[in-house]
Amino acid sequence: MPNRNVDPVEDLLARKPLQLDLKSAREKILGSNVAITGAAGSIGSELCRQVLDCGVRSLLCIDQNETGIFYLQSELTRADPDQKLIFRVADASDGSLMRRLFRTHSPEVIFHAAAYKHVPLMEHNTCAAVKNNVFGLLNILEAAQETCCETFVLISSDKAVNPVSVMGATKRIGELIVAARMQNDLRCISVRFGNVLFSRGSVLETLRQQLCANQPLTVTHPEAFRFFMTGDEAASLLLQAFVAGEPGDILVLETGEPRRILDLVKAFIRSMGKDEQQVPIKFTGLREGEKLTEELFYTEEQIISTRFPNVKRARSKIVNSDLPDLLEELNNATQGREMEAVHAAMRKIVPEYSSPPNSIYRTA
C-alpha cells in the first residue's frame, strides 16, 4: 500500500523539489513591460504567474489557443485585478501582427514559449513544425529587434541535443539562430531543459486518464529515462536564467539525474492511492522520433557555472556564416512541402540530426 508519509511530488521526482530564490529576478524585471508567447501553455502560464509576482509594469499574454487565453485571463485578473494585463489571441508566427503588438505595448522582455512540442506528432507534421518553431521564431526575433526590446529568451529543449526528431532538430536550429544574434543590441539567450511534470499532453496526464478509465498504463520502454522538473521549478529557473544570460548564451537547467520513466509511473500509481502491484503496465515500444535517453549537453560543449547552482552555461564555438543561406534553403523546401529537401536542409544546419529507424517523414 502507498506510504502516506511520502510527499507525492518528491516521490515522483525522486528528489526534493527545489526552493529557489528569485530576489535577483525581481530586481531585474521590476517595472518592466513583459511579453510571453505561448502564455496559455503549461510553462507559459506558470511563467505568467511568477512574472506578475516580480512586480512588472505590464504583461502581454499571447497565445493562439482562445480557450486557454480565456482561462488564463480569468485566473490572472481574479488574482490581481490591479495589474496591467493584456491578453491577445494571436499566432506568434505572424510577424506583422507581432510587430503591431510590440509597437503598441513596448515589451522590454520577451519569453518565447510558443512552439510545437509533441515529438511523434511532429514527425508527421514536419512543415508545420519548421514553420512554427523556426520561422515563427525568426518573425518574433525580428519584431523584437525592430521595437527596441532589450531581452529575448527562447525556451528550448533537451531534445535539441543530438536530435533524432523533427521537433528536436527545429529546437536546435532555434538555439543556433539565437546564438547568432549575440552582436545585436537585443540580448538573446536560449534556455534548454527537460520534461515538466503534469504539463499538457505529458506522460502523467495520459497515465491519469488511463488509470481513471481502469486501463493498463502505457510505457514506451522499461529502460527509457528522462529529465523531469515541476512547472514551478521550470518557471523559476527560467527567471534565474533570464538574469544570468549573456548575449548569445545557451543556458541549461539542471535538476539532478534523469529519472527512469517506469519508476515515475510506479510513483504516480502510489500518489493516486493505488497499489503498484495491482495496476497493469503495458510496454508499447519507443514512438517515432523518441530516444531511450535524453542529454542536456553536446560532448563538445564546455559546461560553465553561473551565479545560480542549477543554471549552467553551455559554451561552444558556434560559427555558421552560411546560416542565413541555409535558412532560406529550408524555407523554400518547406514552402514547397518537399520532404526530402526539408530534412536535407535541416541536416545541413544541424549535422548531428539523424532520424532513428522508428522515424518516418512520408507526410508533411
Salt bridges, closest charged atoms under 4 A:
GLU10 OE1 - LYS16 NZ 3.65
ASP11 OD2 - ARG270 NE 3.06
GLU46 OE1 - ARG49 NH1 3.00
GLU75 OE2 - ARG49 NE 2.54
GLU108 OE1 - ARG57 NH1 3.69
GLU142 OE1 - ARG99 NH2 3.55
GLU146 OE1 - ARG99 NE 2.87
ASP158 OD1 - LYS159 NZ 3.58
GLU175 OE1 - ARG172 NH1 2.84
GLU175 OE1 - ARG192 NH2 2.86
GLU223 OE2 - ARG260 NH1 3.07
GLU233 OE2 - ARG15 NH1 2.76
GLU246 OE2 - ARG313 NH2 3.93
ASP249 OD2 - ARG313 NE 2.63
ASP249 OD1 - ARG315 NH2 3.89
GLU254 OE1 - LYS312 NZ 3.34
ASP263 OD1 - ARG260 NH2 2.97
GLU276 OE1 - ARG270 NH1 2.57
GLU288 OE1 - HIS124 NE2 2.75
GLU290 OE2 - ARG287 NH2 2.61
GLU294 OE1 - LYS291 NZ 3.99
GLU295 OE2 - LYS291 NZ 3.45
GLU301 OE1 - ARG192 NH1 3.05
GLU329 OE2 - LYS348 NZ 2.85
